Amino acid sequence: MLEDYLGFCGYQVLSLPTADKFFEEIARFQPDLILLDLKLPGIDGYTLLEQLKAKPNLQHIPVIIVSAFAFRMDRQRAFNLGACRYFIKPVDLTELKTAIYDQLSHELKD
């Protein structure tokens, strides 16, 4: 659903159903922003976020979490690992679109 919505909003979107080729696809696609769920098949999103932020050539990519994990400790852990925003599912699409726009606009200014 997010892929269709963001595509309709004019964004180029690459959706990955699993994380097994995440870094290969990131290198190929070169995203300006990543939306990341914390519950993924084969690896948890925290680990993936930690690995992403540990790579000097990728750590600059802003990561917005979109997750069903609603506890404060989940949010805090994601922020501690480098996430810039955190949305709890079901996500308000207008708020998410605004956050994406704001983050990408902020990145262009830096």
N, C-alpha and C positions, 0 to 999 in steps of 0.2 A: 504494500500500500504506500509506504513512504517513497519507494522508488518511483512509482507512477505519479504521485503528488509532486515531488520535487522536479521530476522531468517536465511536468505540466507547468511548473513555475519557472522553467527555463534553465535549470541546472543540468549539467552533464553528470550522470549518476552511474556508478559501478556498484552493483550489489553483489556481495559474496555470501553464499549460503553457508560456507564453512570457512574456517580460518587456516586451513592447511596450506594454502598458497597466498596467504595475506601479503607477505613482504614482497613476493614476486609481482603480485598484481599492483601493489602500491608503487613499486619502482616503474612499472609499465605505465600506469594510469596517471601518476603524479598528482594526487588530489590536493586541493587547497584546504580541505577540511574533511574530517572523518566523523561519521556518526557511528557510534559503537554500542552494541548491546553488551551487557555483562554476562549473560548466559548464552554461551555458544557451544556447539557440539565439539568435543575434543579438547577444548581449552577454555578457561574462563576469561572474560573480558579484562579483568584486572591484570592478569599475566600478560595478555596481549598489549595492553596499554603500557605496562611497565617496560616490556621489550621495545615497543615503539619509541618511547621517550628516552631509552638508553642508547638509541642509534643517533649519532650526531647529525647525519644527513636527513633524518626524519623527525627529530624532536621538535622542530619548528611548526609542524602541522597541528593546528588546533583540533582537539577531540571533544566532541559533544556526546555525552552519554545519553542513551535512550534505553531505559531499563524498567523492568517490573520490580526491581529491588527498591523498596520504599523506605528502608530504615536510614536514620541519620548517619549511622556508622558506614553504610554503603556509600552514601554521598561523600562523606568525608574522606574515605579511603580513595575514591576516584579522584577527588580534588588533590589529595596528597600525591597521587601518582601522575598528575599533570593534566587532568581533564579541565576544560575551561567552563563547561556548563553541564547541567544534569537535569534530565527530564524523566519523570516517572510515567510509565504507560498506564492507561492510555494517554497519549500525549495530545495536547491541543495543537493542531497543525499550524494555526496562525501564529501561536507563540514560538513554535519551533522555527517556522519560516523567518520570523523576525530575528530570532537569535542567530540563525545562519547568516542572514543578511548583515546583521550588526558585526558578527565575528569576521566575516569576509571583508567588510568595509574597514574594520579596525586593522586587519592584516595589510591592506593596501596602503594605509597611512604610515605603517612602520617601515 
